[in-house]
């Protein structure tokens, strides 16, 4: 009976050894590296990025060219930019952007 336990333990060790070695060989993030945010990990996420994420030049407003083409949640905003631009100055203020994004149900830009 003890021989069976020893053989079973040996078999498990032999089978698990390569799996553990593969897991240890996978690259680990650097301890000082910040985790990736949702906006950098998936460009087609169903959630719209914040105004500040899009205002990369810190101008305080967004032009149509500042709205990424590859973010599903913003495809409708790109298509209807003029409707979101309530004061028709060709730029979206944080209030205009947030109003438009809040009014659209999640996934409205997805097909």
C-alpha positions in Angstrom: 0.0 0.0 0.0 2.8 2.4 0.9 4.5 1.6 -2.4 1.4 2.8 -4.3 1.5 6.1 -2.4 5.2 6.6 -3.2 4.7 5.7 -6.9 1.6 8.0 -7.1 3.6 10.9 -5.5 6.5 10.3 -7.8 4.2 10.3 -10.9 2.6 13.5 -9.7 6.0 15.1 -9.2 7.1 14.0 -12.7 3.9 15.3 -14.3 3.7 18.6 -12.4 7.4 19.4 -12.7 7.4 20.6 -16.3 4.1 22.5 -15.7 5.7 24.4 -12.8 8.9 25.0 -14.8 6.8 26.5 -17.6 4.9 28.7 -15.2 8.2 29.9 -13.6 9.6 30.7 -17.1 6.8 33.1 -18.0 7.9 36.7 -18.0 6.9 38.5 -14.8 6.2 42.3 -14.8 8.9 44.4 -13.3 8.1 45.3 -9.6 8.2 49.0 -10.4 6.1 48.7 -13.5 2.6 50.1 -13.2 -0.2 47.8 -14.2 -1.8 48.5 -17.5 -5.1 50.5 -17.4 -8.1 49.5 -19.3 -7.6 52.2 -21.8 -4.2 50.8 -22.7 -5.1 47.1 -22.7 -8.1 47.1 -25.0 -8.8 49.6 -27.6 -12.2 48.1 -28.3 -13.5 48.1 -24.8 -17.2 48.7 -24.4 -16.6 51.5 -21.9 -15.8 55.0 -23.1 -12.5 56.5 -21.8 -12.6 59.5 -19.6 -12.3 63.0 -21.0 -8.8 63.4 -19.4 -7.6 60.1 -21.1 -8.5 61.6 -24.5 -7.2 65.2 -23.8 -3.6 64.2 -24.3 -2.4 67.7 -25.0 -4.3 69.1 -21.9 -6.1 71.7 -24.0 -9.3 71.4 -22.1 -11.3 70.4 -25.2 -11.5 67.7 -27.8 -11.6 67.9 -31.5 -13.1 65.2 -33.7 -9.5 64.0 -34.4 -9.0 63.5 -30.7 -11.7 60.8 -30.6 -10.1 57.4 -31.4 -11.5 55.5 -34.3 -10.9 52.1 -32.8 -12.9 52.5 -29.5 -16.3 50.9 -30.0 -17.9 53.1 -27.3 -16.9 56.2 -29.2 -17.8 55.3 -32.8 -21.2 57.0 -32.5 -19.6 60.1 -31.0 -17.2 60.3 -34.0 -20.2 59.9 -36.4 -22.4 62.4 -34.6 -19.7 64.8 -33.3 -21.7 67.9 -34.4 -24.6 66.8 -32.2 -22.4 66.4 -29.2 -20.9 69.8 -29.8 -23.7 71.8 -28.2 -22.2 75.2 -28.7 -21.0 74.4 -32.3 -17.4 75.6 -31.8 -15.9 72.5 -33.3 -14.6 71.3 -29.9 -16.1 69.3 -27.1 -15.8 70.6 -23.6 -15.6 68.2 -20.7 -19.3 68.8 -20.0 -20.3 68.2 -23.6 -18.2 65.0 -23.8 -19.5 63.7 -20.5 -23.1 64.5 -21.4 -22.9 62.6 -24.7 -21.1 59.6 -23.1 -23.6 59.4 -20.2 -26.6 59.6 -22.6 -25.4 56.6 -24.7 -26.2 53.2 -23.3 -23.1 50.9 -22.9 -22.2 49.2 -26.2 -24.2 51.7 -28.3 -21.3 51.9 -30.7 -20.9 48.2 -31.1 -22.3 46.2 -34.0 
